[in-house]
Amino acid sequence: MRRPMNWTRAIALGCTTALAALVSAGASAQTMRWSAPTDIATLDPYAQVESFTTSMLHHVFDPLVRRSRKMELEPALATSWKTVAPDTWRFELRKGVKFHNGNAFTADDVVASITRLLDPGARARGNLATVVSATKVDDFTVDIKTKGPYPLLLNDLAGIYIMDKEWMEQTGSIKPGNISTGVTTAASTTAMGTGAFKVESFKPDVGTNLVVNPDWWDKPEHNLKRIEFKPVKSDATRVAALLSGELDMIAPAPLQDLARIGAAPGFKVIEEPSLRLIFLGLNHRPELKATPGQKNPMLDLKVRQAMWHAIDLDTIQKRVMRGKSRNTGTLVAPPVPGFSAENDKLVAFDPELAKKLLAEAGYPNGFKTNLNCSNDRYINDEQICVAIAAMWSRVGIQADLKTESRATYFPRMDKGEFDVYIIGWATLPPMDGFSVLSALLTEPKDNFGGSNPMGYVNPQIEKLTREAAVELDEPKRRAMLAEAMKIAKDTVAYIPLHTQPVAWAARAGVDVPQFPDEYVPVSYTHLAGDSQMTLP
């Protein structure tokens, strides 16, 4: 009699022994079982700006426009679009689309969804920072008005999911939730989209199951009937579950285990350069949280420069990231508009210069600060922070390191509770450097600065951001982005660290494409062979 391999037994047996014992029970390509170290934050697409959650919800909801396998924009719930005025785009909507509850998709749903996102209480409000309103023209035509000519509207809309107006009204979800402020609605735990999959169950910290939507408007590019996702924080447990046959894929795969997984018969490692930059955010306000009532040393540019010079990026790259990351001197990855090779030049690791700069700033013995980090969001995030704290200690900067789960970490970050903190940014949804300017480098007002809680303000960047928002000359616009990035570097608005790798691991029968946005496109997945391996 066969029984499914359980994770506890897999670890007890040891991965190699368990793998050797696996036998096939016949072909099955029905269920995709995968795991990540983090969980879905909420089912409300407007209550968060976390790309992992957004990528998961992409299976349940559809946007007006989407990105293809080649990462090119293409029609989704909108079939065509045009500008009818310098500040107005008109979208023709797809007919015959149904929400998962059977309600028909119309212009009312688009207007209600965008209006909901534009609510000041929506955490994702900044994802449509330049949009003023959405207006129904007829049942299948919508006008979207922006603050002025805005060339990136389609890019932005690729990450905006459309919800069912009638369902929102019936469930009291017409106003958005917000994970940072703790506001929840029925949409936080129930999803009503038009996407390729429906939510069967959502149990935070336990797992989420999706089932195929047989009435989806588009042609499926997968052979699945079901997706089972389980968050597993422990790297060892996640790898053991994969190698024992309990899972089909893990994403990301621990860097330290890539060679072992790749060498195991029947398994493979999938790697792709990422767009996600990892960097440190800094407190630019008058007081440090670590020393209330005392002047914040980081207000001095020389102190911020010293903190940067004291970080040995090469050591982090080689030891913590196993040689898989790419050191960077700027806040956007090379493929992204706004990237400049000049801005990307690395700041030298120079502890003696760091000490000199601290002394010149009036801190010859250094200072104390808090260093807050997530421990389950970015690849090796906790280890990165441990290394940085040790490096800073050598120049006199005493960092009180505290790590926590992203479930509590990001709401605290949004409230400005940290002195120094780790953050990642993949320039999503627009895949353009403008998202860095509008979210991270501008003052929180007028729908800008949604992810800038620590008081950084620069008048030149403010001006460049707003000019770039309406600039239709693409070379000129990109030059503005690069100029703003240079100012951010020169003023040490943040401390860039590296571009993190994208590394997944799967059994050999899993065919899944990998994209630099780090989204896990399960809806493009084909399973071959036995996806439900068992032990005798």
Backbone hydrogen bonds, N-H to C=O, Kabsch-Sander energy under -0.5 kcal/mol:
donor,donor_aa,acceptor,acceptor_aa,energy
3,R,535,L,-1.0
5,M,533,M,-0.6
10,A,6,N,-2.2
11,I,7,W,-2.3
12,A,8,T,-2.1
13,L,9,R,-2.8
14,G,10,A,-1.7
18,A,14,G,-2.7
19,L,15,C,-2.6
20,A,16,T,-2.1
21,A,17,T,-1.3
22,L,18,A,-0.6
22,L,19,L,-1.2
23,V,534,T,-1.8
28,S,529,G,-2.0
32,M,226,R,-2.5
33,R,31,T,-0.6
34,W,32,M,-0.6
34,W,228,E,-2.3
35,S,249,M,-1.4
36,A,230,K,-0.8
43,L,188,S,-2.1
47,A,44,D,-1.4
51,S,49,V,-0.5
54,T,50,E,-2.4
55,S,51,S,-2.5
56,M,52,F,-1.8
57,L,53,T,-2.4
58,H,54,T,-1.0
59,H,56,M,-1.5
60,V,57,L,-1.4
61,F,57,L,-2.6
64,L,157,L,-0.5
64,L,160,I,-0.5
66,R,74,E,-2.5
68,S,72,E,-2.7
71,M,68,S,-2.2
74,E,66,R,-2.5
76,A,64,L,-1.9
76,A,78,A,-1.0
77,L,63,P,-2.1
78,A,64,L,-2.4
79,T,92,E,-2.7
80,S,92,E,-1.2
82,K,90,R,-1.7
84,V,82,K,-0.5
84,V,88,T,-1.9
85,A,88,T,-1.3
88,T,85,A,-1.9
89,W,144,I,-2.6
90,R,82,K,-3.5
91,F,142,V,-3.2
92,E,80,S,-2.4
93,L,91,F,-0.5
93,L,140,F,-2.6
94,R,77,L,-3.0
99,F,103,N,-3.2
100,H,193,G,-2.1
102,G,99,F,-2.3
105,F,97,V,-2.6
107,A,139,D,-2.6
109,D,106,T,-0.9
110,V,106,T,-1.1
111,V,107,A,-2.6
112,A,108,D,-2.4
113,S,109,D,-2.3
114,I,110,V,-2.6
115,T,111,V,-2.4
116,R,112,A,-2.0
117,L,113,S,-2.1
118,L,114,I,-2.1
119,D,116,R,-0.9
122,A,119,D,-2.2
123,R,46,Y,-0.6
123,R,177,G,-0.7
124,A,46,Y,-2.0
125,R,122,A,-1.6
126,G,123,R,-0.5
127,N,124,A,-2.4
128,L,125,R,-1.7
129,A,126,G,-1.3
131,V,128,L,-1.4
132,V,145,K,-3.4
133,S,145,K,-1.4
135,T,143,D,-2.9
137,V,138,D,-0.5
137,V,141,T,-2.7
138,D,141,T,-1.3
141,T,138,D,-1.6
142,V,91,F,-2.2
143,D,135,T,-2.9
144,I,89,W,-3.0
145,K,133,S,-2.5
145,K,143,D,-0.5
146,T,87,D,-2.9
147,K,130,T,-2.2
153,L,150,Y,-1.0
156,D,152,L,-2.4
157,L,153,L,-2.7
158,A,154,L,-1.2
159,G,156,D,-1.9
160,I,157,L,-1.7
161,Y,159,G,-0.6
162,I,62,D,-2.3
164,D,192,M,-0.8
165,K,163,M,-0.7
168,M,164,D,-2.5
169,E,165,K,-2.5
170,Q,166,E,-2.3
171,T,167,W,-2.1
172,G,168,M,-0.6
172,G,169,E,-0.7
173,S,168,M,-3.0
174,I,168,M,-0.7
178,N,183,V,-2.6
179,I,47,A,-2.4
182,G,178,N,-1.1
183,V,178,N,-1.4
188,S,185,T,-1.7
189,T,186,A,-1.1
190,T,186,A,-1.3
195,G,60,V,-2.7
197,F,59,H,-2.4
198,K,211,V,-3.3
200,E,198,K,-0.7
200,E,209,N,-2.7
201,S,209,N,-1.7
203,K,207,G,-2.4
206,V,203,K,-2.5
207,G,203,K,-2.5
208,T,229,F,-2.2
209,N,201,S,-2.1
210,L,227,I,-2.8
211,V,198,K,-2.4
212,V,225,K,-2.1
213,N,196,A,-2.8
216,W,213,N,-1.5
221,E,523,S,-0.7
223,N,525,T,-1.4
225,K,30,Q,-3.3
226,R,30,Q,-1.9
227,I,210,L,-2.7
228,E,32,M,-3.2
229,F,208,T,-2.7
229,F,227,I,-0.5
230,K,34,W,-2.0
232,V,36,A,-2.7
238,R,234,S,-2.2
239,V,235,D,-2.6
240,A,236,A,-2.4
241,A,237,T,-2.2
242,L,238,R,-1.7
243,L,239,V,-2.7
244,S,240,A,-1.8
245,G,242,L,-1.3
246,E,241,A,-1.7
247,L,241,A,-1.5
248,D,33,R,-3.3
249,M,33,R,-1.4
250,I,505,A,-2.6
251,A,35,S,-2.4
253,A,503,A,-3.5
257,D,254,P,-1.7
258,L,255,L,-1.0
261,I,257,D,-2.6
262,G,258,L,-2.8
263,A,259,A,-1.5
264,A,260,R,-0.7
264,A,261,I,-1.0
267,F,264,A,-1.6
268,K,506,A,-2.9
270,I,504,W,-2.8
271,E,269,V,-0.5
272,E,502,V,-1.9
275,L,516,P,-2.4
277,L,425,W,-2.9
278,I,498,H,-3.2
279,F,423,I,-2.7
280,L,495,I,-2.4
281,G,421,Y,-3.5
282,L,493,A,-0.6
283,N,419,D,-1.4
284,H,282,L,-0.6
284,H,454,M,-2.5
288,L,294,Q,-0.8
294,Q,291,T,-2.1
296,N,286,P,-2.4
299,L,296,N,-1.8
300,D,297,P,-1.9
301,L,299,L,-0.5
303,V,300,D,-0.7
304,R,300,D,-1.7
305,Q,301,L,-2.6
306,A,302,K,-2.3
307,M,303,V,-2.3
308,W,304,R,-1.6
309,H,305,Q,-2.8
310,A,306,A,-1.5
311,I,308,W,-1.6
312,D,310,A,-0.6
313,L,311,I,-1.2
316,I,312,D,-1.7
317,Q,313,L,-2.8
318,K,314,D,-2.5
319,R,315,T,-2.8
320,V,315,T,-0.8
320,V,316,I,-0.7
321,M,316,I,-2.4
323,G,317,Q,-3.1
324,K,321,M,-2.2
326,R,499,T,-1.9
328,T,497,L,-1.6
336,V,333,A,-1.9
339,F,336,V,-2.1
344,D,340,S,-1.6
345,K,342,E,-1.2
350,D,309,H,-2.3
350,D,348,A,-0.8
354,A,350,D,-2.2
355,K,351,P,-2.4
356,K,352,E,-2.2
357,L,353,L,-2.7
358,L,354,A,-2.2
359,A,355,K,-2.3
360,E,356,K,-2.5
361,A,357,L,-1.6
362,G,359,A,-1.4
363,Y,358,L,-3.2
366,G,363,Y,-1.9
367,F,396,G,-0.6
369,T,398,Q,-2.5
371,L,400,D,-2.3
372,N,420,V,-3.0
373,C,402,K,-2.3
375,N,404,E,-1.5
381,D,378,Y,-1.6
384,I,380,N,-2.3
385,C,381,D,-1.9
386,V,382,E,-2.3
387,A,383,Q,-2.2
388,I,384,I,-2.2
389,A,385,C,-2.5
390,A,386,V,-1.7
391,M,387,A,-2.2
392,W,388,I,-2.7
393,S,389,A,-1.7
394,R,390,A,-0.8
394,R,391,M,-0.7
395,V,392,W,-1.7
396,G,393,S,-0.9
397,I,392,W,-2.1
398,Q,367,F,-2.6
398,Q,396,G,-0.8
399,A,397,I,-0.9
400,D,369,T,-2.9
400,D,398,Q,-0.6
401,L,399,A,-1.2
402,K,371,L,-2.6
404,E,373,C,-1.7
408,T,405,S,-1.3
409,Y,405,S,-2.4
410,F,406,R,-1.6
412,R,408,T,-1.5
413,M,409,Y,-2.3
414,D,410,F,-2.7
415,K,411,P,-1.1
416,G,413,M,-1.9
417,E,412,R,-2.0
420,V,370,N,-0.8
421,Y,281,G,-1.9
422,I,372,N,-1.3
423,I,279,F,-2.4
425,W,277,L,-2.2
431,M,427,T,-2.7
432,D,427,T,-0.8
433,G,337,P,-2.1
435,S,432,D,-1.9
436,V,433,G,-0.8
437,L,433,G,-1.5
438,S,434,F,-3.1
439,A,435,S,-1.8
440,L,436,V,-2.1
441,L,436,V,-1.2
441,L,437,L,-0.8
445,K,443,E,-1.8
448,F,445,K,-2.2
449,G,438,S,-3.6
450,G,438,S,-0.5
451,S,439,A,-2.0
452,N,449,G,-1.6
462,E,458,N,-2.5
463,K,459,P,-2.1
464,L,460,Q,-2.5
465,T,461,I,-2.7
466,R,462,E,-1.8
467,E,463,K,-1.9
468,A,464,L,-2.8
469,A,465,T,-1.6
470,V,466,R,-0.6
470,V,467,E,-0.9
471,E,468,A,-0.7
472,L,470,V,-0.6
474,E,472,L,-0.9
477,R,473,D,-2.8
478,R,474,E,-2.8
479,A,475,P,-1.8
480,M,476,K,-1.7
481,L,477,R,-2.1
482,A,478,R,-2.5
483,E,479,A,-2.3
484,A,480,M,-2.4
485,M,481,L,-2.3
486,K,482,A,-2.0
487,I,483,E,-1.9
488,A,484,A,-2.2
489,K,485,M,-2.1
490,D,486,K,-3.0
491,T,487,I,-2.1
492,V,489,K,-1.1
493,A,488,A,-2.6
495,I,280,L,-2.2
497,L,278,I,-2.3
498,H,278,I,-1.4
499,T,326,R,-2.7
500,Q,276,R,-2.0
500,Q,498,H,-0.6
502,V,272,E,-1.4
503,A,501,P,-0.6
504,W,270,I,-2.9
505,A,250,I,-2.2
506,A,268,K,-2.5
507,R,248,D,-2.1
508,A,266,G,-2.9
510,V,507,R,-1.9
511,D,509,G,-0.6
511,D,526,H,-2.9
512,V,510,V,-0.7
515,F,519,Y,-0.5
518,E,515,F,-1.7
522,V,520,V,-2.1
524,Y,521,P,-2.3
525,T,522,V,-2.1
526,H,511,D,-2.1
528,A,509,G,-2.5
531,S,28,S,-0.9
531,S,529,G,-0.8
534,T,23,V,-1.2
535,L,3,R,-1.1
